[in-house]
Structures are given as structure tokens and as C-alpha cells.
């Protein structure tokens, strides 16, 4: 039986209770279970690095909301466990990534332990922050990388190029670069398209663009996007999945491309993607 790592939402009694109950259930079936409380920090970050997961983990269960899942995915990738499928149980809000209801957890686990599940790999994004020719940071995101201004800052100037060819200069509140998985997150609220998670593409969507002709754009997965911050880009940040933030300066470059890493999210055995989409977005 597989070794199961259970990552649960911090400071949430319902999540810790579910985690303990699942661990006992697994151990009763001969599977080893490791409990890990989710943290908000980046694995390896200077402000208290999050310990990596056991290298022999074969299955990951995430109890929480989409934010808990996004943090867990970064930790799974940093731990070299991207081959391990991830099952998400929604104890949070919207729950696009954690699509199972709590009462569905054990029936789904029965199916997973029998090998009866689907978990196709999902595209992830890789971003590099370059300042004066030096790479200062590298981040990996499942949902999106977002360049945006602080609350009181003015409009920012973002010069975009694809594979070295000039695209345009966005005058906007910011820019969202998302994966298909992240297309139903911030990208959706900015008017970007919804992309099925099985697609391989990169979505580029401006935030409140000054020019009405600036529209969301789909890039092929092998294309690289370079965004150079203009002189107006004061008080600007780069955020990774809404959880890891980097301060940006005028002249900085953000290089975004498809990551070499992927992640395997187990699909709900009880409803398909379009039912989840229809339910979460209340399409009737």
C-alpha cells in the first residue's frame, strides 16, 4: 500500500480533524500516513523555510481550499514528488482545485488505493526575475504569475515580447500570466478566457488596460514571454499563485515560460470538469 502524505490547512479544526481521521483510516488498511500542517511560506525561503516532504511519499492528499492546494503543489515540486498524484478535498471557499466534498473523501480514497483514478499532468509556469543582467529569483506557479501595482501607485508601463519579438507595451494596472489551470482564477476576473486544464498554453491578460484594444492573448506552450518594466513601474510586485511576492524595480525583466515541472491532480470520480465549472460559476 502507498505511503500517503496528508497536508491540511493550518489553524483549522475541521481540517486537522479530517486529517487525523484519514490517517487512522489509512493505517487500518495498511498504508503509512504522514501528517503535515500547511504553511504559507515558500519552500526554502529565508524567512523560515518549510521542511520538504518525505522522499518516499507516493500519494498526497490536501485538505483545505485552493490556497492550501497551491502551497502544497509548490512543496510537492520542491520535494521532487511531482510523480505523486494529489487528491484535493475542499474545506475552504470556491474549490476549483480541491473539488471533492468532505463526505466524498473516503469513497474517493477507496478508488484511488485500487488504482481507479485519472490524474493527467498539468502545465506549470516558471518565472525568472532579472535585474541588471542578473537572475535574482526563480519561481514556479501552478495558477499564475501576476505583475501588479501597489494600491496607491499609478498606471504601470510593461513592455512585452514573445520569443524576442516585440508584442506591445501595456499601460495598465498590471499583467496576469496564467496556466490553463489558473485560467479560472485572477485571469477570469480580468476578462481572460477559460481554458480546459488539459490544454497546453499560456494566457496573457492585462489588468484594466489603458488601451481598449489590449486583449487577452493565448501563447503556445513553447513560447517565452519577456516583460520589461518601464520607468512608471514604481511600487510594483510579482506574485506567484497569490502567495509568494517579489518587489520589482523599473527596468526589471520578468521571463516567463513553461516549467519543466508538472503536477498530477486527481480528477473527481463523481463529476466532470464541466459540471464543476457550471457549479462553481453558478451558470445554472
Backbone torsions as a table, in degrees:
resi	resn	phi	psi	omega
1	UNK	NA	147.5	-174.2
2	UNK	-73.6	155.4	171.5
3	UNK	-84.0	124.6	-172.6
4	UNK	-110.1	128.4	175.1
5	UNK	-100.7	124.7	-178.7
6	UNK	-109.0	114.7	177.8
7	UNK	-106.2	122.9	-175.3
8	UNK	-125.9	153.2	-175.8
9	UNK	-62.0	131.1	-177.0
10	UNK	-69.0	147.9	173.8
11	UNK	57.1	32.3	179.0
12	UNK	-126.7	104.9	-176.6
13	UNK	-54.5	-40.1	-179.1
14	UNK	-62.6	-38.2	-179.2
15	UNK	-69.9	-44.4	-179.9
16	UNK	-66.6	-35.4	177.6
17	UNK	-66.0	-45.0	177.9
18	UNK	-62.8	-38.5	-179.2
19	UNK	-63.8	-45.2	179.7
20	UNK	-65.2	-40.5	179.6
21	UNK	-65.1	-40.4	179.3
22	UNK	-67.2	-39.8	178.6
23	UNK	-61.1	-43.4	178.8
24	UNK	-64.9	-40.0	178.7
25	UNK	-62.4	-43.2	179.8
26	UNK	-66.3	-44.3	-179.0
27	UNK	-64.2	-31.3	176.1
28	UNK	-68.1	-15.6	178.1
29	UNK	-108.0	12.2	174.9
30	UNK	86.4	11.2	177.9
31	UNK	-100.5	139.2	174.5
32	UNK	-79.9	140.4	-179.6
33	UNK	-126.1	137.1	176.7
34	UNK	-119.4	124.4	179.9
35	UNK	-94.6	136.9	177.8
36	UNK	-141.0	120.4	175.8
37	UNK	-75.9	131.9	-178.2
38	UNK	-69.4	142.8	173.5
39	UNK	-118.2	165.8	-177.6
40	UNK	-94.9	-9.1	-175.5
41	UNK	-80.0	165.7	176.8
42	UNK	-81.4	135.5	175.2
43	UNK	-55.1	125.7	-179.9
44	UNK	84.5	5.7	-178.0
45	UNK	-69.9	153.0	-176.2
46	UNK	-69.9	-26.9	-177.1
47	UNK	-88.4	48.7	177.9
48	UNK	98.4	78.9	-177.3
49	UNK	-61.2	140.6	177.2
50	UNK	-81.3	128.2	179.7
51	UNK	-59.0	143.5	179.0
52	UNK	-72.3	162.7	-179.7
53	UNK	-80.7	157.7	177.1
54	UNK	-56.7	136.3	-174.2
55	UNK	-70.5	-14.8	-178.5
56	UNK	-99.4	13.4	177.1
57	UNK	-67.1	136.0	-177.0
58	UNK	-114.4	-16.2	-179.5
59	UNK	-149.6	139.3	179.5
60	UNK	-120.8	132.3	174.6
61	UNK	-116.2	129.4	-179.2
62	UNK	-113.4	123.2	179.3
63	UNK	-111.5	110.9	-178.1
64	UNK	160.9	-149.4	177.1
65	UNK	-107.3	-167.0	-179.5
66	UNK	-64.2	-34.1	177.6
67	UNK	-63.0	-41.6	176.2
68	UNK	-62.0	-41.0	178.8
69	UNK	-63.1	-44.0	-178.5
70	UNK	-62.6	-42.3	176.1
71	UNK	-65.2	-38.8	179.4
72	UNK	-65.1	-38.4	179.7
73	UNK	-62.6	-45.0	177.8
74	UNK	-59.5	-39.7	-179.6
75	UNK	-68.9	-40.3	177.9
76	UNK	-60.8	-45.5	-180.0
77	UNK	-65.6	-44.5	179.7
78	UNK	-63.0	-27.5	-179.1
79	UNK	-87.4	0.1	-179.9
80	UNK	73.1	26.7	-176.4
81	UNK	-110.6	26.2	-174.5
82	UNK	-64.8	-15.5	175.6
83	UNK	-75.8	-17.8	-178.9
84	UNK	-76.3	125.5	176.9
85	UNK	-67.9	150.5	-177.0
86	UNK	-119.9	128.1	177.8
87	UNK	-109.0	123.9	-178.2
88	UNK	-106.0	131.5	177.5
89	UNK	-116.9	124.0	-171.8
90	UNK	-82.2	113.7	171.9
91	UNK	-121.1	15.8	-176.5
92	UNK	-115.7	-129.4	-174.9
93	UNK	-99.6	-100.5	-171.3
94	UNK	-64.2	-54.7	173.4
95	UNK	77.9	48.0	172.0
96	UNK	-72.4	-40.4	-176.4
97	UNK	-88.3	-30.1	177.0
98	UNK	-105.5	81.4	-166.6
99	UNK	-86.2	-12.0	-178.2
100	UNK	-84.3	138.4	170.7
101	UNK	-77.6	154.3	-178.1
102	UNK	-54.0	-38.7	-178.1
103	UNK	-71.7	-12.5	178.5
104	UNK	-92.8	-5.7	-172.7
105	UNK	-61.1	-53.2	-175.6
106	UNK	-68.1	-43.0	174.6
107	UNK	-58.9	-38.7	178.2
108	UNK	-67.3	-39.1	179.1
109	UNK	-63.0	-38.8	177.0
110	UNK	-56.8	-44.6	-179.3
111	UNK	-67.8	-40.8	-179.4
112	UNK	-64.2	-44.7	-179.1
113	UNK	-64.4	-23.9	176.3
114	UNK	-86.8	-0.6	-178.9
115	UNK	80.4	13.0	-177.7
116	UNK	-97.6	79.3	-179.8
117	UNK	-159.3	164.8	175.0
118	UNK	-122.8	132.7	180.0
119	UNK	-147.6	68.9	-179.9
120	UNK	-66.0	149.6	-179.2
121	UNK	-66.0	145.1	178.5
122	UNK	-114.1	140.5	179.4
123	UNK	-65.0	139.2	173.8
124	UNK	-121.5	162.9	-179.4
125	UNK	-109.2	148.1	175.6
126	UNK	-122.7	132.0	179.7
127	UNK	-125.3	139.9	176.1
128	UNK	-120.2	132.9	172.9
129	UNK	-97.5	118.3	-177.5
130	UNK	-115.6	127.0	178.1
131	UNK	-129.8	120.3	-179.3
132	UNK	52.8	42.9	175.6
133	UNK	82.2	-1.9	-178.6
134	UNK	-110.7	133.6	176.0
135	UNK	-77.9	114.3	-177.7
136	UNK	-90.6	-29.4	-176.4
137	UNK	-157.9	152.3	173.8
138	UNK	-131.4	134.0	-179.8
139	UNK	-131.9	153.9	176.8
140	UNK	-123.2	133.9	-176.0
141	UNK	-130.7	142.3	171.7
142	UNK	-88.1	-42.3	-177.5
143	UNK	-89.0	-65.9	-171.8
144	UNK	-162.6	160.0	167.8
145	UNK	-115.8	128.5	-173.5
146	UNK	-126.3	128.2	171.5
147	UNK	-102.0	119.0	179.8
148	UNK	-147.0	162.3	-176.5
149	UNK	-91.6	160.0	175.1
150	UNK	-70.7	169.3	-171.9
151	UNK	-58.4	-37.5	-174.5
152	UNK	-103.6	3.6	-179.0
153	UNK	-77.6	161.4	178.6
154	UNK	-85.6	-179.6	178.2
155	UNK	-57.4	146.6	-177.6
156	UNK	-109.6	152.0	179.1
157	UNK	-105.7	119.7	-175.3
158	UNK	-126.9	110.7	-179.5
159	UNK	-89.8	119.8	-174.3
160	UNK	-111.2	139.5	175.7
161	UNK	-137.3	146.0	179.2
162	UNK	-118.1	121.3	-177.5
163	UNK	51.8	37.5	178.3
164	UNK	84.2	-6.2	179.9
165	UNK	-97.8	129.6	-177.1
166	UNK	-59.1	132.8	177.3
167	UNK	-100.7	-67.0	179.4
168	UNK	-170.8	172.5	171.3
169	UNK	-112.0	114.1	178.7
170	UNK	-82.7	128.5	165.9
171	UNK	-106.7	106.4	-168.7
172	UNK	-159.1	177.0	173.2
173	UNK	-75.9	-15.7	179.6
174	UNK	165.1	-170.0	-177.2
175	UNK	-144.4	134.8	178.6
176	UNK	-109.8	125.9	173.3
177	UNK	-115.1	112.8	-172.2
178	UNK	-125.6	159.2	172.4
179	UNK	-88.5	170.6	173.0
180	UNK	-57.1	-39.4	177.6
181	UNK	-60.2	-39.9	-178.3
182	UNK	-83.7	0.7	-176.8
183	UNK	-66.6	-20.5	178.5
184	UNK	-93.7	9.7	179.4
185	UNK	-101.3	-127.6	-176.7
186	UNK	-57.5	-37.5	179.1
187	UNK	-53.6	-41.7	-177.9
188	UNK	-64.2	-41.9	-178.8
189	UNK	-69.0	-21.2	178.3
190	UNK	-91.4	7.2	178.1
191	UNK	89.5	12.2	178.6
192	UNK	-77.6	165.4	-177.0
193	UNK	-79.1	153.2	171.0
194	UNK	-86.8	125.0	-179.3
195	UNK	-115.0	133.8	176.3
196	UNK	-61.2	137.9	-175.3
197	UNK	-63.2	-14.3	177.9
198	UNK	-80.0	-11.8	-179.8
199	UNK	-73.6	152.6	172.6
200	UNK	-111.3	101.0	179.0
201	UNK	-161.0	167.9	176.7
202	UNK	-124.0	129.9	-177.0
203	UNK	-103.7	129.7	177.9
204	UNK	-117.4	119.1	-176.3
205	UNK	-134.2	122.1	175.9
206	UNK	-73.2	152.8	177.2
207	UNK	-102.6	113.7	177.4
208	UNK	49.6	59.6	-178.2
209	UNK	-66.1	143.3	177.6
210	UNK	-67.6	-32.3	-179.9
211	UNK	-98.4	124.1	-179.0
212	UNK	-66.8	-18.2	179.6
213	UNK	-78.7	-13.3	176.6
214	UNK	-74.6	115.6	-177.0
215	UNK	-124.7	160.3	176.3
216	UNK	-58.2	150.1	-174.1
217	UNK	-134.4	138.9	174.6
218	UNK	-101.8	129.9	177.1
219	UNK	-110.7	149.6	173.5
220	UNK	-66.1	151.9	-173.8
221	UNK	-65.4	-21.3	-179.4
222	UNK	-91.7	5.0	178.7
223	UNK	-87.7	147.2	176.6
224	UNK	-109.6	135.2	179.5
225	UNK	-107.5	129.5	175.2
226	UNK	-116.3	125.7	178.2
227	UNK	-117.9	121.0	179.7
228	UNK	-108.1	128.4	-178.0
229	UNK	-81.3	130.5	178.3
230	UNK	-81.6	-175.7	-175.8
231	UNK	-67.9	-20.3	179.0
232	UNK	-81.1	-5.7	-172.8
233	UNK	-81.8	62.6	175.4
234	UNK	-92.8	150.2	179.4
235	UNK	51.8	52.5	-177.5
236	UNK	-118.3	145.9	-178.6
237	UNK	-131.5	157.4	169.8
238	UNK	-111.7	123.8	178.8
239	UNK	-116.6	143.0	-179.1
240	UNK	-111.0	113.7	-179.5
241	UNK	54.7	26.1	178.7
242	UNK	68.5	13.1	-173.0
243	UNK	-126.4	-28.4	-179.8
244	UNK	-117.7	125.0	-176.1
245	UNK	-118.8	142.7	177.4
246	UNK	-128.6	131.9	178.1
247	UNK	-75.2	136.1	-179.0
248	UNK	-112.4	153.2	178.1
249	UNK	-122.3	155.5	173.5
250	UNK	-54.8	137.3	-178.2
251	UNK	92.1	-14.3	177.3
252	UNK	-63.0	152.0	174.2
253	UNK	-118.7	138.3	173.9
254	UNK	-112.9	119.0	178.7
255	UNK	-104.4	122.0	-176.7
256	UNK	-123.5	134.9	177.1
257	UNK	-153.4	173.3	174.8
258	UNK	-64.8	134.2	177.6
259	UNK	-76.6	152.1	172.7
260	UNK	-72.3	-15.2	180.0
261	UNK	-89.4	148.4	170.5
262	UNK	-130.6	169.8	177.3
263	UNK	-137.1	147.5	-176.8
264	UNK	-111.1	105.7	176.9
265	UNK	-97.8	125.4	-178.8
266	UNK	-70.0	127.5	179.2
267	UNK	-73.8	146.2	176.4
268	UNK	-61.5	129.9	176.8
269	UNK	-79.9	-4.6	-173.3
270	UNK	-104.5	-16.6	179.0
271	UNK	-156.1	149.6	-178.8
272	UNK	-89.3	177.0	-175.4
273	UNK	-58.3	-40.7	-174.4
274	UNK	-73.0	-30.9	173.9
275	UNK	-67.8	-41.0	176.9
276	UNK	-62.0	-45.2	-179.9
277	UNK	-60.8	-46.9	-178.6
278	UNK	-62.9	-39.7	-178.4
279	UNK	-71.3	-47.7	-175.8
280	UNK	-66.1	-36.5	-178.9
281	UNK	-92.5	1.1	176.5
282	UNK	55.3	50.9	179.4
283	UNK	-82.4	-1.4	176.9
284	UNK	99.3	NA	NA
